[in-house]
Amino acid sequence: MTDRPVILLAAHGERGGAANNARLAKLVDDVGAAIPEADVGSILVNVEGVAERALAACGARTVVCLPLLFSDGFFYTQRLKPFFVAPEHALAPPLAMWRSFAPFLADNLALRTISHAADPRVVLVAHGSKQTGRSAACARQVAGLMQARYGRIEVGFLEEAPFASDLAAAAEPPWSAVGLFLGEGMHGGEDFDVLVSTARNTPVAAFTAGELPGLANLIVSEARDRLRS
């Protein structure tokens, strides 16, 4: 058996099946091209048992799993963490909790609003949950880390108060919307697009984390650091 290390990119997965996970597939290709000494693949945590089966297939090979998730809630604690028990199998924190993530969002926001005399009010849009609260807590952590650069960040959610739609409706110009979503399916595409397009005032910038062209480089850097450790 090969001793090449394995990098697993774990994502929730879009509703509607694997055909809608194009962004994840592109990230796998880009990370694989940047780290040719490793085998890079993906797992969808909305499929029960997939992490366990993937790790069993890897055997004793070094595995680094990078969860492209925005909280350490159910899917992280129940679908990933219990299976990373072997010393050669390492599970990183969720993407939202990486030290590099909040500055990455802030830098991308700055690039898109550089022409404005004043920093815009920012609505950070996250999924939210009525069960554990970890989605909200992690989103607020990201917002807190961005505050050093943007002092008017509010966090809004799709599924709990304060609702992102209410914050967007009340936003005075200039304002921006940043979505904590990876894919371009129901939440990262449809819900986010409707929120932005129906707002009373058009945002000066609106993007989700998953559409940023530098995301693959961020993942590559994290993967290399963890392979070295």
N, C-alpha and C positions, 0 to 999 in steps of 0.2 A: 504494500500500500504506500502511496505517495506520502511524503512528510511535509508537503507544501501547506502553509497556513491557510485558514479559511476565514474570510470576512463575510459575516451575514448581516445584511441590512434588513431590519425588522420593521414592518409598517402595519398599520391597521388593515389596510386593504379597502378599496372602493366598493361601495354597494353596486351590484350589477355584475360582479365577476371579474376574473383576471383580465379580461379584454380592456377594462378601464384603468388598469394600473400602469399606464404608459410612462408616467414620470418616474416611478420606482424602477422600471426596467431600464430607463435611460440612465438613472443614477448607478445602477449595477454596471452597466457598460462603461460609464465614465470612470468609476472607481477602479474597475478591473483594468482599464487601459493605463491608469496612473500608477497602479501597484501590480505590475505583471508577475511579481514573484509570489502572489497569493491567488487563491481561487475565491472569486466573489460571487455571492448569490443572495437571494432574498427569501424571506418567509413572511407570511401574512398571519398576524396574530388573531384575526377574527376567525381563523380556522382552528378549531380545537385540536391539540395534539401535534401540530405541525412542528413546533420547536423541538419537542421530544424526539420526533422521527428524524429531524435534520441532524441533531446532535448524535443520535445513534449511528447515522450513516457516516458521520465524520470520524467516529471512533476515537483514537488517541491523538488525532491531529490537533494542533493548536487552533482554537476557534476564538475569534473576537466578534461579538455581536453588538452592533450599533443600532439601538432602537430609535427609529425616526418617528418618535412619539412626542407628544407635547405635555404629557404628565406621567407620573409614576403611579397611576391608579390601577384599575382592575386588569387591564391587558398587560401591563408591565409586571404586576405582582403575582398574577395568577397564570398567565399564558407564557411568561418568559422565565422569571426569577426562579421558580421551583426546580427547573431542569438544569440550571447552571451550577452543578455541584462538583464536577470534576475539576481538578486544579488547572488543567490545560484548556478549560472552557471558560472564557471571561465574558461577563455581561457588563456593558457600559451603562451609565445612567441614560435616561431619555434625552433626546436631542435638546429639548427646552432647558435642561439643567446643565448642559455643557458650558464651561466658562466662556467659550468663544461665541455662543449663540446670540445672546443679547447685544453685544457689540456688533455682531454681523448684521442684525436687523437695523440697528441704529445707523451704521455706515450706509446701508442701502437706502434707508429713509433720507439721510442727508444728501445723497447723490440726486435723489428725485425732487428735493425741495430747495436746492441750493440757490435757485433764482429768487426766492422769497426773502424779503427783508427780515421777517420774523419767523421763528419756528412755528409750524402749525400745531394746533391741537391734534392729538393722536388718539384714535379709537383702536385699541388692540382687541381684535375679535377672536374669541376662543369658543370651543364647543360647549363647555360647561356640562354639569351632570347633577342630578338630584340625589345621587346615591352616596358617593364617598366624599365629594368635595375636592378631590385632588386635582381635577382639571382646573378648577377656579384658583386653587392655591398656587399651582405652578404657573398659570398665566399671570397672576399678580406678582410672582417672583420675577418673571421676565420683565414685566413693566417696571418694577422697582429698580432693576439693574439698568434699564434704559433711562431712568429719570435723570441721571447725571447730564445727559445730553438734551433730553426733551422733558421739560418740567410740567407738561400738561397732558400726561398720558392717562386715559381712562380705559378700563377693561370692561368689555361687554361680551355677553354670551348668547349663544343660540338657544340654549335650553334652560337657562336660569336667570334670575334677576341679578344685576341690572342687564336688561336685554340690549344686545348690540344695536338692534333696529331702533330702539328708543334713543340711544346715544347718538346714532347717526342722524336721526331725524332732527335732533336738537342742535347739532353741531354747527357752529358759526364759522364762516370762512376766515382765514384759511384752515383747512383741516385735512387729515390724512387717515386712511384706513389700512391697517396691517392685519392680515389674517394668519392665525396659527394653524395652518392646514398644509398638508403635504400634497395631496392629489388634487385633481381638477374635476372631481365628481360632484356628489350631492352637496357637500359642505364647502369644499374649497373652490368649487366652480359655481354651481347654481345658487346656493344660499348667499355666498359672499357677493356674487355679481348682482343679485337682486337687492341686497342691502345697500350696495354702492349706488346702483342706478336709480333707486327710489328715494335716496336722501334728498332733503330739501335743497341743500347746497352741494354742488359737485366738488368732490375732494380734489386737492391738488396732486395727490399721489394715492394709489390704491394697489396693493399687491399682497400676495400670500407668500409664506416662506418657501413653499414648494416650487414656485415659479422663478425664484431668483437664480440667475446663471452661476453664481459663485457657490451654490450649495454643495456641489460635488467636491469642490476644493476644500470646503470646510470639513466634509466627511473624510476625505483623504488624509487631511492633517490629523484628525482625531484617530483614524485607523492606524496611521504610522506611529503615533505616540503610544498607543496601546499595544501595538505589536512589539515595540521596543521595551516596554515595561515588564 
